[in-house]
Amino acid sequence: MAPPRIENPFGLDFSQQSAAAPVTPARPTKDVVGALQRGEINTLPLRESNYPQFFQAPTVDQDAIDKAALKAAQRETAASFLRNMLAQYGMGVLAGELDTIIKDTTSEEVMVERLRGTESYKQRFKGLTQLRAKGIADVANEGQYLQLETDYRQVFREAGVSNFLGQAGTQSELDAIAKLVGDYSLSVNEVRDRVSDAQRIVAQTPQEVRDSFQRYYNVDPATLTAYVLDPTSTASEINRRANAAMIGGLGMQRGLEFGAGAAERIGSFLGGEGDLAATQAEPILGEIADVQRATGRLAELERGTLTAEETAFAQLDLDTGAKEKVKGLQSRERARFGGTSAFSSTALGGGSKI
């Protein structure tokens, strides 16, 4: 009997197979083999039951597929969350580290902590990092820190000294703001008050006031803003010195020379804890200058002295000794010149008033 002819259902060319790797045809079922042996059939019909190895559909683990798809979707959601956060924080440079940050996790809490551990984050939020290291929780999160940055920029912009922080958006600007937050621990309102004091001296007063500040405290206008923001100087000290510079400068305009101590004393008396305005100080300094000219001339005639500080303290009732000295000079002036001003040339032997 001729050997049975087996149909090839997939059209495979077994003649091309390597001898080292012969192809073993699939075995037919036992029922079919028995029929061939008995001569009942001489071919194998193309039936699924005869070739279960070929016709059986592959087993699919749908649960594993669903889990893999869910995990991929979660990772993409996590990556999108981080991309949005980085864009909001101006940290697009970290986009290349997304795979590292979301590795083995899709938890937002874990990802945020990993993000905070990167050097790029520590540079971007240097001030916030410093506060946390000190255990200070005044700034609760990155959103509040970003709002602080906006508020600080507005303060310096309104004061006309935006360049103090550096070019907007640069690392130098971020570092300058970090100093205000982390090193100086200055609130926005305190920064506003201090910068206002600086501007009161630099931009809103005569040159003599700026000169007085430099003469009294060795601080020039170029370094004044940094000086007033120095945390070693309290806000009240800054204000007192600004008021003193105001007294010193406006006094110079009227021929009155005050030392730093006297100027601080006069400024504190006139301005108290608040800002001393030029319009407030000028009339009083004018009166002091008038008395100084009248009584100071007599003091010179008597070969004595009367300083501007003594006259100011007398007028403002800040020193009993100075007050008695000025009153004595004024009394002798009236007695000597019969009520005529010592500033007239008649009283001094001339023919007309100076």
C-alpha positions as CSV (number, residue, x, y, z in Angstrom):
1,M,0.0,0.0,0.0
2,A,1.3,3.4,-1.0
3,P,2.3,5.7,2.0
4,P,-0.4,8.1,2.9
5,R,-0.2,11.6,1.4
6,I,-0.5,14.3,4.2
7,E,-1.9,17.6,3.2
8,N,0.1,20.7,4.2
9,P,-2.5,23.2,5.5
10,F,-0.1,26.1,5.8
11,G,1.9,25.7,2.6
12,L,5.2,25.2,4.4
13,D,8.3,24.2,2.4
14,F,10.0,21.7,4.6
15,S,12.6,20.9,1.9
16,Q,14.3,24.2,2.7
17,Q,14.8,23.4,6.4
18,S,18.3,22.8,7.6
19,A,19.3,19.2,8.3
20,A,20.5,20.3,11.7
21,A,16.9,21.4,12.5
22,P,14.5,19.0,10.8
23,V,10.8,19.8,10.9
24,T,8.6,17.3,12.6
25,P,5.1,17.3,11.2
26,A,2.3,17.4,13.6
27,R,1.0,14.0,14.6
28,P,-2.6,13.2,13.6
29,T,-5.0,11.9,16.2
30,K,-5.3,8.2,17.1
31,D,-8.6,7.7,15.3
32,V,-7.1,9.0,12.1
33,V,-4.0,6.8,12.4
34,G,-6.1,3.7,12.9
35,A,-8.1,4.4,9.8
36,L,-4.9,4.7,7.8
37,Q,-3.6,1.4,9.0
38,R,-6.8,-0.4,8.1
39,G,-6.7,1.1,4.6
40,E,-9.9,2.8,5.0
41,I,-8.4,6.2,4.0
42,N,-5.2,7.1,2.2
43,T,-5.2,10.9,2.9
44,L,-5.5,13.0,5.9
45,P,-8.5,15.5,5.5
46,L,-7.9,19.0,6.5
47,R,-9.8,19.1,9.8
48,E,-9.2,21.0,13.0
49,S,-9.6,17.7,15.0
50,N,-6.8,16.1,13.0
51,Y,-4.4,19.0,13.6
52,P,-5.2,20.5,17.0
53,Q,-1.7,21.8,17.3
54,F,-2.3,24.1,14.3
55,F,-5.9,25.0,14.8
56,Q,-6.0,25.7,18.5
57,A,-6.1,29.5,19.3
58,P,-3.2,30.8,21.4
59,T,-4.0,31.3,25.1
60,V,-4.3,35.1,25.9
61,D,-3.8,36.4,29.5
62,Q,-6.3,39.2,29.3
63,D,-5.8,40.1,32.9
64,A,-2.1,40.7,32.4
65,I,-2.8,42.8,29.3
66,D,-5.3,44.9,31.2
67,K,-2.8,45.4,34.1
68,A,0.0,46.5,31.7
69,A,-2.3,48.9,29.9
70,L,-3.5,50.4,33.2
71,K,0.1,50.8,34.4
72,A,1.1,52.5,31.1
73,A,-1.8,54.9,31.5
74,Q,-0.9,55.7,35.1
75,R,2.7,56.4,34.1
76,E,1.6,58.7,31.4
77,T,-0.7,60.5,33.8
78,A,2.2,60.8,36.3
79,A,4.5,62.1,33.6
80,S,1.9,64.7,32.6
81,F,1.5,65.7,36.2
82,L,5.2,66.3,36.5
83,R,5.5,68.1,33.2
84,N,2.8,70.5,34.2
85,M,4.5,71.0,37.6
86,L,7.9,71.6,36.1
87,A,6.5,74.1,33.6
88,Q,4.7,76.0,36.4
89,Y,8.0,76.1,38.5
90,G,10.1,77.1,35.5
91,M,12.0,73.9,35.8
92,G,11.6,72.6,32.2
93,V,15.3,71.5,32.4
94,L,14.2,68.6,34.6
95,A,11.9,67.1,31.9
96,G,14.7,64.7,31.0
97,E,14.7,63.3,34.5
98,L,11.0,62.3,34.3
99,D,11.8,58.6,33.8
100,T,14.0,58.6,36.9
101,I,11.4,60.5,39.0
102,I,8.5,58.2,38.1
103,K,10.5,55.0,38.2
104,D,8.6,52.2,40.0
105,T,5.9,54.5,41.2
106,T,2.9,56.5,40.1
107,S,2.3,58.0,43.6
108,E,2.2,61.8,43.4
109,E,3.6,62.1,46.9
110,V,6.6,59.9,46.1
111,M,7.3,61.7,42.8
112,V,7.1,65.2,44.5
113,E,9.6,64.0,47.1
114,R,12.0,62.7,44.4
115,L,11.6,66.0,42.6
116,R,12.5,67.9,45.7
117,G,15.6,65.9,46.1
118,T,17.1,66.9,42.7
119,E,19.8,69.6,42.6
120,S,17.8,71.6,40.0
121,Y,14.9,71.8,42.5
122,K,17.2,72.9,45.3
123,Q,18.5,75.7,43.2
124,R,15.1,76.8,42.0
125,F,13.6,76.9,45.5
126,K,16.7,77.7,47.4
127,G,15.0,80.0,49.9
128,L,12.2,77.5,50.5
129,T,14.7,74.8,51.1
130,Q,16.6,76.9,53.6
131,L,13.4,77.7,55.5
132,R,12.6,74.0,55.7
133,A,16.1,73.2,56.9
134,K,15.6,75.7,59.7
135,G,12.2,74.2,60.6
136,I,10.3,77.3,59.6
137,A,7.0,76.6,58.0
138,D,5.8,80.1,57.3
139,V,5.9,79.3,53.5
140,A,4.0,76.1,53.3
141,N,4.6,75.1,49.7
142,E,6.0,75.9,46.3
143,G,2.9,77.8,45.3
144,Q,3.2,80.2,48.2
145,Y,6.9,80.6,47.5
146,L,6.2,81.6,43.9
147,Q,3.7,84.2,45.1
148,L,6.4,85.6,47.4
149,E,8.7,86.0,44.4
150,T,6.0,87.9,42.6
151,D,5.4,90.1,45.6
152,Y,9.1,90.9,46.1
153,R,9.5,91.8,42.4
154,Q,6.5,94.2,42.7
155,V,8.1,95.9,45.7
156,F,11.4,96.6,44.0
157,R,9.6,97.5,40.7
158,E,7.4,100.1,42.5
159,A,10.5,101.5,44.2
160,G,12.3,101.8,40.9
161,V,15.1,99.5,41.9
162,S,14.3,96.3,40.0
163,N,17.9,96.0,39.0
164,F,18.8,95.2,42.6
165,L,17.4,91.7,42.2
166,G,19.0,91.2,38.8
167,Q,17.5,90.4,35.4
168,A,14.0,88.8,35.7
169,G,14.0,85.1,35.4
170,T,17.7,84.5,35.8
171,Q,19.3,82.4,38.5
172,S,20.9,85.6,40.0
173,E,17.4,87.0,40.5
174,L,16.2,83.8,42.1
175,D,19.3,83.8,44.4
176,A,18.7,87.4,45.4
177,I,15.1,86.5,46.4
178,A,16.3,83.4,48.2
179,K,18.4,85.6,50.4
180,L,15.4,87.7,51.3
181,V,13.5,84.6,52.2
182,G,16.1,82.1,53.5
183,D,19.0,84.2,54.8
184,Y,17.2,87.4,55.9
185,S,13.8,86.0,56.7
186,L,12.2,89.3,55.7
187,S,8.5,89.5,55.0
188,V,7.2,91.3,52.0
189,N,5.9,94.2,54.1
190,E,9.2,94.6,55.9
191,V,11.1,94.6,52.6
192,R,8.7,97.2,51.4
193,D,9.3,99.4,54.5
194,R,13.1,99.1,54.2
195,V,13.2,99.7,50.5
196,S,10.9,102.7,51.1
197,D,13.4,104.1,53.6
198,A,16.2,103.6,51.1
199,Q,14.3,105.4,48.4
200,R,13.4,108.2,50.8
201,I,17.1,108.9,51.0
202,V,18.2,108.2,47.5
203,A,15.4,109.3,45.2
204,Q,13.2,111.7,47.2
205,T,15.7,114.0,48.9
206,P,18.3,116.6,48.1
207,Q,22.0,115.6,47.6
208,E,22.8,116.9,51.0
209,V,20.6,114.1,52.6
210,R,22.4,111.4,50.6
211,D,25.8,113.0,51.6
212,S,24.8,113.0,55.2
213,F,23.9,109.3,55.1
214,Q,27.3,108.5,53.7
215,R,29.0,110.8,56.1
216,Y,27.2,109.4,59.2
217,Y,27.2,105.7,58.3
218,N,29.7,105.3,55.5
219,V,26.9,104.0,53.1
220,D,26.7,105.5,49.6
221,P,23.6,105.4,47.4
222,A,24.9,102.5,45.4
223,T,25.0,100.2,48.4
224,L,22.1,101.7,50.3
225,T,19.5,99.2,49.2
226,A,21.7,96.3,50.2
227,Y,22.4,98.1,53.5
228,V,18.8,98.5,54.5
229,L,18.0,94.9,53.6
230,D,20.8,93.6,55.8
231,P,19.2,91.5,58.6
232,T,21.8,92.7,61.1
233,S,20.1,96.1,60.9
234,T,16.6,96.2,62.4
235,A,13.8,98.1,60.7
236,S,13.7,100.7,63.6
237,E,17.4,101.3,63.3
238,I,17.1,101.8,59.5
239,N,14.3,104.3,60.0
240,R,16.2,106.2,62.7
241,R,19.2,106.5,60.5
242,A,17.1,107.6,57.5
243,N,15.5,110.3,59.7
244,A,18.9,111.4,60.9
245,A,20.2,111.7,57.3
246,M,17.1,113.8,56.6
247,I,18.0,116.2,59.5
248,G,21.6,116.3,58.6
249,G,21.0,117.1,54.9
250,L,18.3,119.6,55.3
251,G,20.3,121.2,58.1
252,M,23.3,121.6,55.9
253,Q,21.1,123.5,53.4
254,R,20.4,126.1,56.2
255,G,23.9,126.3,57.5
256,L,23.4,124.0,60.4
257,E,26.0,121.3,61.0
258,F,24.9,118.3,63.0
259,G,26.9,115.2,64.0
260,A,25.3,111.8,63.6
261,G,24.3,111.5,67.2
262,A,22.6,114.9,67.3
263,A,20.9,114.3,64.0
264,E,19.5,111.0,65.3
265,R,18.3,112.6,68.4
266,I,16.6,115.4,66.5
267,G,15.2,113.1,63.9
268,S,13.7,110.7,66.6
269,F,12.1,113.7,68.4
270,L,10.5,115.0,65.2
271,G,9.7,111.7,63.5
272,G,9.2,109.3,66.3
273,E,9.0,105.7,65.1
274,G,7.7,106.8,61.7
275,D,9.2,108.3,58.6
276,L,10.2,111.9,58.9
277,A,9.1,113.9,55.8
278,A,11.1,116.8,54.5
279,T,8.1,119.0,54.7
280,Q,7.8,118.3,58.4
281,A,11.4,119.0,59.2
282,E,12.0,122.1,57.1
283,P,10.0,124.7,59.0
284,I,11.5,123.6,62.3
285,L,15.0,123.6,61.0
286,G,14.3,127.1,59.5
287,E,13.5,128.4,63.0
288,I,16.6,126.8,64.5
289,A,18.7,128.4,61.8
290,D,17.2,131.9,62.5
291,V,18.0,131.6,66.2
292,Q,21.5,130.3,65.5
293,R,22.3,133.2,63.3
294,A,21.0,135.8,65.9
295,T,22.5,134.3,69.0
296,G,25.6,132.7,67.4
297,R,26.8,136.1,66.3
298,L,26.6,137.5,69.8
299,A,28.5,134.4,71.1
300,E,31.3,135.2,68.7
301,L,31.4,138.8,69.9
302,E,31.7,137.5,73.5
303,R,34.5,135.2,72.3
304,G,32.3,132.2,73.0
305,T,30.7,129.6,70.9
306,L,27.2,128.3,70.2
307,T,26.9,125.2,68.1
308,A,24.0,124.4,65.8
309,E,23.4,121.3,68.0
310,E,23.0,123.4,71.1
311,T,20.6,125.8,69.4
312,A,18.5,122.9,68.1
313,F,18.4,121.1,71.5
314,A,17.4,124.4,73.1
315,Q,14.6,125.1,70.6
316,L,13.3,121.6,70.9
317,D,13.7,121.5,74.7
318,L,16.0,118.5,74.5
319,D,18.8,119.7,76.7
320,T,18.5,122.0,79.8
321,G,22.0,123.3,79.6
322,A,21.7,124.2,76.0
323,K,18.4,125.9,76.7
324,E,19.8,128.0,79.5
325,K,22.8,129.0,77.3
326,V,20.6,130.2,74.5
327,K,18.3,132.0,76.8
328,G,21.3,133.8,78.4
329,L,22.6,134.9,75.0
330,Q,19.2,136.1,73.9
331,S,18.8,138.1,77.1
332,R,22.2,139.7,76.8
333,E,21.5,140.4,73.1
334,R,18.4,142.4,74.0
335,A,20.3,144.3,76.8
336,R,23.3,145.0,74.6
337,F,21.5,146.1,71.5
338,G,18.3,147.4,73.0
339,G,16.1,144.9,71.2
340,T,17.8,145.5,67.9
341,S,18.8,142.4,66.1
342,A,22.5,141.6,66.3
343,F,22.3,141.1,62.6
344,S,21.8,144.7,61.8
345,S,24.7,146.9,60.8
346,T,23.4,149.7,63.1
347,A,23.7,147.5,66.1
348,L,27.2,146.6,65.0
349,G,28.2,150.2,64.3
350,G,27.2,150.4,60.6
351,G,24.8,152.5,58.7
352,S,22.4,150.0,57.1
353,K,21.0,146.5,57.6
354,I,22.9,143.6,56.1
